[in-house]
Amino acid sequence: MKKHIPNFLTGMNVVSGMMAVFMGMYGNLEMAAIFILIGMVFDFFDGMVARLLHVKSELGKELDSLADVVSFGVAPAILAHLLMKDVLFGGHAGCIRDLSLVGQILVFVPLLIPFFSAFRLAKFNLDKRQTMSFIGMPVPAHALFWVGLVFASLYIPEVYAVLFGNIWVLAACVVILSLLLVSELPMFSLKITDFSWKANYIRYIYFLCLLLIAVFFGLSVILCVIPLYILFCAVDALLHVSAGK
């Protein structure tokens, strides 16, 4: 019986992802973003429970990847598509057929997200280097970027409009982040296995920067979580290269 518990949690990740898709279909971006976050909770606990119960299996591994394609590939693509559509129509309802050819192409650029997410997850399953850290951006981190944009558009619309209220900026985010999914950039895990400074200094500094941004800029911190993570990963990779590691 216990061997099915992690798989049940993974299944709930799929359900959460599909609920996010359904909410997006009805135009409820906030609930769609919340269900993606719920999916992340299930994604975290399924692996942890499997390790605690000593029931890790190849089936669970493959099922986890399939679930992640839905929750962190398809669902974020819905968010990105609707955010871009919202910018093109100025927040009003509209028909895609009324857009220019360029607009019609741009609004479907988010199709890159599930495409590259699927490749990322397949690569992760085969890449033996990715045990304690990642090569390329993890799909939950990518999804979290779009979740952050949704909350920013709702709760700090002025800041969101200045930084991301442009269709070309959003399209560039889709392309760049999708390529990061399958890149060779080493990216550290945010999980802290011990509390030593030497093993976790980059994580501690990252979390400290987020805390300072939250103190001085309030909710704007939600727009910084993933960009700052990417920046710290790039800096950490450069430090390791310069140190000859």
N, C-alpha and C positions, 0 to 999 in steps of 0.2 A: 504493500500500500504506500509506504513512504517514498518509494522510488517515483511515484506519480506526482508528488507534491510540487517539485520544481517545474515539471512540465505543465501542471495546472497554472502555476504563476506565469509561465511563459505564454500560455494560452490567454490569460487575462491581459497580458501585454498586447496581444493581437486584437483582443476586443477593445481595449482602450484606443489603439490606433484607428480601428474602424469607427469608433464613436467620434474620434477627432475628424475623420473624413466626413461622416454624416453631419456633424455640426457645421463643418465648412460648407457642405452642400446647402444648408439652410441659412448660410450667411452669418452664423454665430461664431465669429473668430475667437472670441474670448474663451468660450467653452471648448472649442477645438484645441486651443493652446493648453488649456487645463488638462484635457484628456491626454495630450502628448506627455505632459509632466507626470500624470498618473502612470502612463506606460513606462516612463523612466523608473518610477518606483518599483514596479513589477520586474523590470529588467535588472535592477540592482539586486533585488531579493531572490530571484530565481537561482542565480549563480551562487549566492551566499548560502542559501538553503541546501543546494546540491552539495556544496563542500561540507557543510555541517553534518549532513546526513550520510555523507560518503556514497552518494548515488549519482555521481557524474557519469554521463554516458555520451556516446557519439550521437544518439538520437536527440538528446537534449541540446547538444551543441548545434546541430543542424536546425532544430526547431527554433532555437534562439535567434539564429541568423534570419530565418524566414519571418519571424515576428518583427525583428528590427527593420526589415525592408518595409513592412507596413507602417509601423509606428514612427520610424525615424527616416523613412525615405518617401513613401507616398504621402503621409499626412503633412509633413513640412512643405512638400511641393504644393499641396492645396493652399496652405497659408501664404506661401510666396506668390502663387498665382492670384489669389484674392487681393493681397496687398498691392500687387502691380496693377491689377484691374481697377482697384480703388483709386490709385494715383491717376491712371489714364482717364477715368470718368469723374475725377474731382470729388469723389465720395458719393456720387449719385448713381442710381441704377442706369444701366446702359447695355446695349447689345454689342457684342464683339464685332459683328459685321459692320457696325458703324465706324469702326476704327480704320485708320490708314493701314496700308500693307505692312509698314514697319511696326505699327502698334500691334497688329495681329500676330506678328512674328514674336515680338518681345514678350507679349503676355503668356506665350507658351514656352519661353525659355526655362521655366521651372521644371519642365520635363527632364532636364538634365539631372535633377536631384535624385529621383529614384533610380535612374540609369547608373549614375556613378556610385550611389549608395549600394546597389546590388553588387557591383564590381568590388567595392571596398570590403564588403562583408565576405565575399568569396575569397578575396585576397587574404583577409585576416585569418580565415580558417586554415589556410595553407601555409601561412608565413610563421615559421617557428621562432622568428626574432621577437614577436610581439607577445611576450609573456608578462613582463613587469611594466612595460611602456608600450607606446604605439608608434607605428610608422605610417604617417598620414593621419588626418583628422578622424577621430571616432565619430560614427554616425549620430550618437546621442548629442555630442557637442555641436554638431552641425544643426541638428533639430532645435537645440536650445537657442541658437542664434535667431531663428525665425520666430520662436516663441517669445523671445525678448522683444523683437520688433513689433509683434502684435500687442503686447502689453504697453510698449512705449507709444504706439499709435493711439491707444485708448486713454492712457493716464498722463502722458506728457506729450500731447500732440504737437505743441509748438517746437519742442526739441526734435521730435521725430521728423516733422516737416522740413526743418532746416537740414538735417543730416541725411534723411532717407526719402524725402518727399519728391524724388526725381526718378523717373522710370529707368534712366540709364544707370543710375547708382544701384538700384535694386537688381537690374539685370547683371551688372558687374559683380555684385555680391553673389548671385547665383553661380555665375561662371567660375569665379575665383574659389569660392568655398567648395564647389563640386570638384574642381581640380585638386584641391587640398586633400580631399577624401582619398585619392589614389596616388598622392605624392609620396616622395621618399623622405619628407621632413620628419625627423624624430619628434614625437610629442609626448610629454610626460603625462602619466596618470595622476589624477587628483586624489587618488586614494593614498592615505598615509598609513603605512604598515608599522612604522615605529616613529618615535617623536624626536629623534636626533636631528640636530641642525644640519649636519653634513649630508644626510640622506634626503632631507626635505627642504633645504634652504630655498630652492626655487619656488616651491609650493607656498612656504610661509611668506615670502616676499609678494607673491601673486595675491594671496588672500589679504595681506596687509594693504596692498594698493587698492583692492576692491573696497575694503573697509574705509579707507581715506576718501575715495571717490564718493561713497555713500554718505559719509559725514558732510562733505563739502558741496556735493551736487545732488544729493537726495536720490530720487527714483531714476535719474539719468544713469545710475550704475548698471541698470539692466541692459543698456546698450553697449556696455564696456566688457561684460563678462567674457564673451568669446573673442572679440578683437584683441583684448589684453592677453588672453590665453595664447592666441596665435603668436603675438609679439614675444611673449616670454618664452615660448617654445623655440622660436627662431633665434632669440638671443642665447638661450641655453645651448642650442645646437652649435652656434658660432663659437661659444666658449669652449665647448668640448673639442671642436675642430682645432682651435688655436692652441689648446692644451695638448693636442696630439693624441687624444683618446679615441 
